[in-house]
């Protein structure tokens, strides 16, 4: 497989991971907000933001690894 195709597949996988992680966090936040009977959708906002931060930190750590 050519290098360009490998990079494309890597970034497509990363995008899919990003999308599904945010969708799952939204679903969990929505269920928790209903279960806790919160007046405002607090967890619907906080959980996806935490997921985005965690994924960005993971990406930064993976891309700044020093090569031996």
C-alpha positions in Angstrom: 0.0 0.0 0.0 1.4 3.4 -0.9 2.4 5.8 1.9 -0.3 8.3 0.9 -3.0 5.6 1.3 -1.6 4.6 4.7 -1.7 8.2 5.9 -5.3 8.6 4.5 -6.5 5.5 6.3 -4.8 6.7 9.6 -6.5 10.0 9.5 -9.9 8.5 8.5 -9.6 6.2 11.5 -8.7 9.1 13.7 -11.8 11.1 12.4 -14.1 8.1 13.0 -12.7 7.7 16.5 -13.2 11.4 17.2 -16.8 11.3 15.9 -17.9 8.2 17.7 -16.3 9.2 21.0 -18.1 12.5 21.0 -21.4 10.8 20.0 -21.0 8.3 22.9 -20.2 11.1 25.4 -23.3 13.0 24.2 -25.5 9.9 24.8 -24.0 9.2 28.2 -24.4 12.9 29.2 -28.0 13.0 28.0 -28.9 9.9 30.0 -27.1 11.1 33.1 -28.8 14.5 32.9 -32.2 12.8 32.8 -31.2 10.4 35.6 -29.9 13.1 37.8 -32.9 15.4 36.9 -30.7 18.4 36.3 -32.4 21.6 35.2 -29.7 22.5 32.7 -28.0 20.1 30.2 -24.7 20.3 32.1 -23.3 16.8 31.4 -24.4 17.0 27.7 -21.9 19.9 27.4 -19.2 18.8 29.8 -18.6 15.1 28.8 -18.0 15.8 25.1 -15.7 18.7 26.0 -13.7 16.4 28.2 -13.6 13.8 25.5 -12.3 16.3 23.0 -9.6 17.5 25.4 -8.5 13.9 26.1 -8.3 13.1 22.4 -6.4 16.2 21.6 -3.9 15.5 24.4 -3.5 11.9 23.1 -2.9 13.2 19.5 -0.3 15.7 20.8 1.5 13.0 22.8 1.5 10.6 19.8 2.8 13.2 17.3 5.5 14.6 19.5 7.2 11.3 20.3 10.9 11.5 19.7 12.2 9.1 17.2 15.3 7.0 18.2 
